[in-house]
Amino acid sequence: MKILGWIVALPFIALALFIVARFVMCRPDGEVVRVATPMVEKIADYIVKHGVPESLADIPDLPYGLEGCSRKEVYWTATRPKKIVDNKENADYVVIYEYCQLNIDSKKFLLSLRFTKSFRFSNVDHGKLDVKTGKTNVGVSFETDKNGKLIRKKIGTGFDNRFGFCRQFKQ
């Protein structure tokens, strides 16, 4: 009778252990979130008030210094078919990509910015700023409100594990 009880109980015990393991192992790293959030907030506030600077490293009073920033601007036309053009005068909008590194508490972080700025249309500027290390990222997105003013969305955290133990069960 005791063996039958164990046979019935073992699947429930295994399921409970699986759920506990996913809860413990499958969430953003709290230390990364604690350290990266002030950096994202400071950069986001600056971009909302002053626009995207020539380099994110130029933003004053950042909690941590940025290193090795590289920026790329790609000019596009909005007419179909969309195409890349050589200069701002022939473009309808620009997509700004900037990548930087920062070292915090002996951890390396990658900061990335992707921002789209329109030259011909109002209320369409938008972008995303992310600080990422390992599988944890802290980010914020930007968009233009009805009045044409750039606003930031709530700062959020994420955990990336597309192929591992923490992947959601999807059909």
C-alpha positions in Angstrom: 0.0 0.0 0.0 2.9 2.4 0.8 4.4 1.7 -2.6 1.1 2.7 -4.3 1.0 5.9 -2.3 4.6 6.8 -3.5 3.7 6.0 -7.1 0.7 8.4 -6.9 2.6 11.1 -5.0 5.9 11.1 -7.0 4.4 12.9 -10.1 2.9 15.6 -7.8 6.2 16.0 -6.0 8.1 16.3 -9.3 5.7 18.9 -10.6 6.0 20.9 -7.4 9.8 20.8 -7.7 9.7 21.8 -11.3 7.5 24.8 -10.5 9.8 25.9 -7.6 12.9 25.5 -9.8 11.3 27.7 -12.6 10.3 30.3 -10.0 13.8 30.5 -8.6 15.9 30.2 -11.8 13.7 31.8 -14.4 13.5 35.5 -13.6 15.7 38.5 -14.1 18.8 38.9 -12.0 17.9 41.2 -9.1 21.4 42.7 -8.8 21.5 43.6 -12.5 18.1 45.2 -12.3 19.1 47.2 -9.1 22.3 48.5 -10.8 21.1 49.1 -14.3 17.7 50.8 -13.6 19.2 54.2 -12.4 21.4 54.2 -15.6 18.4 53.7 -17.8 16.3 56.2 -15.9 18.9 58.9 -16.2 19.5 58.4 -20.0 15.8 58.2 -20.6 15.1 61.4 -18.8 17.9 63.2 -20.7 16.5 62.0 -24.1 13.0 63.1 -23.3 14.2 66.6 -22.2 17.0 67.2 -24.7 16.6 64.6 -27.5 19.1 62.0 -28.6 22.7 63.4 -28.0 25.5 62.9 -30.5 26.8 60.2 -28.1 25.2 58.7 -25.0 28.6 59.1 -23.4 28.0 62.9 -23.6 25.1 62.8 -21.1 26.2 64.5 -17.9 26.0 63.0 -14.4 25.5 59.4 -15.4 25.7 56.9 -12.4 28.4 54.9 -14.4 30.7 55.8 -17.2 30.1 54.5 -20.8 32.9 53.1 -22.8 33.5 52.3 -26.5 30.3 53.9 -27.8 29.7 53.5 -31.5 26.9 55.2 -33.4 25.4 54.5 -36.8 22.8 56.6 -38.5 20.8 55.1 -41.4 18.7 57.5 -43.5 15.5 56.1 -45.1 12.7 57.3 -47.4 9.1 56.7 -46.4 7.7 56.2 -49.9 7.3 52.6 -51.1 9.5 50.9 -51.7 11.4 52.2 -48.7 15.1 52.6 -49.4 18.3 53.8 -47.8 19.6 57.2 -48.9 23.0 58.8 -48.4 22.0 62.0 -46.6 19.5 63.8 -44.5 18.3 66.1 -47.2 16.9 63.2 -49.3 15.6 61.2 -46.3 12.2 61.1 -44.6 13.5 59.7 -41.4 16.7 58.4 -39.7 17.2 55.3 -37.6 19.9 55.9 -35.0 21.8 52.9 -33.5 24.2 53.3 -30.7 26.0 50.7 -28.7 28.1 51.2 -25.5 29.7 49.1 -22.8 29.8 49.8 -19.1 31.4 47.9 -16.3 29.6 47.8 -13.0 30.8 45.8 -10.1 33.1 43.7 -12.4 30.2 42.8 -14.7 30.1 43.9 -18.3 26.9 45.4 -19.6 25.8 46.2 -23.2 23.8 49.4 -23.6 21.9 49.7 -26.9 19.8 52.4 -28.3 17.6 52.2 -31.4 15.7 55.5 -32.1 13.7 56.5 -35.2 13.4 60.3 -35.8 11.2 61.6 -38.6 12.1 64.7 -40.6 8.7 65.1 -42.4 6.0 63.7 -40.1 5.1 64.7 -36.5 4.1 62.3 -33.8 6.0 59.3 -35.1 9.4 59.5 -33.3 10.0 56.3 -31.2 12.8 54.2 -29.9 14.1 51.7 -27.4 16.9 51.8 -24.9 18.2 48.5 -23.3 20.9 47.6 -20.8 21.7 43.9 -21.0 24.0 41.4 -19.3 23.7 37.7 -19.5 20.0 36.8 -19.8 18.7 39.9 -17.9 17.9 43.2 -19.5 16.5 46.5 -18.2 14.9 48.7 -20.8 12.6 51.6 -21.7 10.8 52.6 -24.8 10.0 56.0 -26.2 7.1 57.3 -28.3 5.6 60.5 -29.3 2.3 61.5 -27.6 -0.7 63.3 -29.3 0.9 66.7 -28.7 4.1 65.7 -30.5 6.1 65.5 -27.2 8.5 62.6 -26.7 7.5 60.5 -23.7 9.0 57.4 -22.1 7.2 54.3 -21.2 7.6 52.5 -17.9 11.0 51.0 -17.3 10.8 47.2 -17.5 13.0 44.1 -17.0 13.2 41.0 -19.0 14.7 37.5 -18.9 15.7 35.9 -22.2 15.8 32.1 -22.4 14.3 31.1 -25.7 15.6 27.5 -25.8 16.3 26.5 -22.2 14.7 25.3 -19.1 12.8 28.5 -18.6 11.0 28.6 -21.9 7.3 28.9 -21.8 5.3 25.9 -23.0 3.8 27.0 -26.3 2.1 25.2 -29.1 
